């Protein structure tokens, strides 16, 4: 299961729902904002850590932090522990083009931040 990164929160998009850990993580400001945007836009949220074994079902994934806001992930890699990442470690590539839910969420969160800056 993926809870968070060292400086980011993590989200998977599965069956049109945003799946993200509900506990055992830091509740960041951008995370709170992203969840509020999901609620406002009626995008379902599942507060459960995404499981990497289900990655084939993921439509996308995202990370969030204060400096990155909400950022879609283009490619997901899983290198061996302690090893440098290589192209062979690619687990999945995602569609982050305009119109994807990941890109829509990025735009909505960025607009929300801009509106309150």
C-alpha positions as CSV (number, residue, x, y, z in Angstrom):
1,X,0.0,0.0,0.0
2,X,1.1,3.5,-0.7
3,X,0.5,6.0,2.1
4,X,2.6,9.0,1.0
5,X,6.0,10.1,-0.3
6,X,8.7,11.7,1.8
7,X,7.3,15.2,1.0
8,X,4.1,14.4,-0.8
9,X,0.6,13.0,-0.4
10,X,-0.3,10.3,-2.9
11,X,-3.6,9.6,-4.7
12,X,-4.7,6.9,-7.2
13,X,-7.7,7.3,-9.5
14,X,-9.6,4.0,-9.7
15,X,-13.0,3.7,-11.4
16,X,-13.4,7.5,-11.4
17,X,-12.8,7.7,-7.7
18,X,-9.8,9.4,-5.9
19,X,-8.3,6.8,-3.6
20,X,-5.9,8.1,-0.9
21,X,-4.9,7.0,2.6
22,X,-7.2,8.2,5.4
23,X,-4.8,7.7,8.3
24,X,-1.1,7.3,9.0
25,X,-0.2,10.3,6.9
26,X,0.4,14.0,7.2
27,X,-2.8,16.0,6.4
28,X,-1.3,18.7,4.3
29,X,-3.0,22.0,3.3
30,X,-3.0,21.1,-0.4
31,X,-4.4,17.6,0.4
32,X,-7.2,19.3,2.3
33,X,-7.9,21.6,-0.6
34,X,-7.8,18.7,-3.1
35,X,-10.4,16.7,-1.0
36,X,-12.6,19.9,-0.8
37,X,-12.4,20.3,-4.6
38,X,-13.4,16.6,-5.0
39,X,-16.4,17.1,-2.7
40,X,-17.5,20.3,-4.5
41,X,-17.1,18.7,-7.9
42,X,-18.9,15.5,-6.7
43,X,-15.8,13.4,-7.4
44,X,-16.0,10.4,-5.1
45,X,-13.1,9.9,-2.6
46,X,-12.2,6.6,-0.9
47,X,-10.0,7.2,2.2
48,X,-8.0,4.0,1.9
49,X,-4.3,3.6,0.9
50,X,-4.0,2.7,-2.8
51,X,-2.5,-0.7,-3.3
52,X,0.2,-1.1,-5.9
53,X,-1.0,-4.6,-6.7
54,X,-4.1,-3.0,-8.2
55,X,-2.1,-0.6,-10.4
56,X,-3.5,-2.2,-13.6
57,X,-6.9,-0.8,-12.5
58,X,-5.6,2.7,-11.9
59,X,-6.7,5.4,-14.4
60,X,-4.0,7.7,-13.1
61,X,-2.3,8.9,-9.9
62,X,-1.2,12.2,-8.4
63,X,1.0,13.7,-5.8
64,X,0.5,16.8,-3.8
65,X,2.6,19.2,-1.8
66,X,2.8,22.9,-1.0
67,X,5.4,23.5,-3.7
68,X,3.9,21.2,-6.4
69,X,0.2,21.7,-5.6
70,X,-1.6,18.7,-7.2
71,X,0.5,17.1,-9.9
72,X,-0.4,14.2,-12.1
73,X,2.1,11.3,-12.4
74,X,3.1,10.4,-16.0
75,X,5.0,7.3,-15.2
76,X,5.2,5.1,-12.1
77,X,8.5,3.2,-11.4
78,X,9.3,0.5,-8.8
79,X,13.1,0.0,-8.6
80,X,14.6,-2.7,-6.4
81,X,15.4,-1.4,-2.9
82,X,18.6,0.6,-2.8
83,X,19.0,0.5,-6.6
84,X,18.9,3.3,-9.1
85,X,15.7,3.6,-11.2
86,X,16.0,2.2,-14.7
87,X,13.6,2.1,-17.6
88,X,13.0,-1.6,-16.8
89,X,11.4,-0.5,-13.5
90,X,8.5,1.1,-15.2
91,X,5.3,-0.3,-13.7
92,X,2.8,1.9,-15.6
93,X,2.4,5.0,-17.7
94,X,-0.7,7.1,-17.4
95,X,-2.7,9.4,-19.6
96,X,-2.4,12.9,-18.2
97,X,-3.6,14.7,-21.3
98,X,-6.2,17.5,-21.1
99,X,-9.6,15.8,-20.4
100,X,-8.1,13.2,-18.0
101,X,-9.5,13.3,-14.5
102,X,-5.9,13.8,-13.2
103,X,-5.4,16.9,-15.3
104,X,-8.9,18.2,-14.4
105,X,-8.1,17.9,-10.7
106,X,-4.7,19.6,-11.2
107,X,-6.4,22.5,-13.0
108,X,-9.2,22.8,-10.3
109,X,-6.7,22.9,-7.4
110,X,-4.5,25.4,-9.1
111,X,-7.5,27.6,-9.8
112,X,-8.6,27.4,-6.2
113,X,-5.1,28.4,-5.0
114,X,-5.0,31.3,-7.4
115,X,-8.4,32.5,-6.3
116,X,-7.3,32.7,-2.7
117,X,-3.8,34.2,-3.3
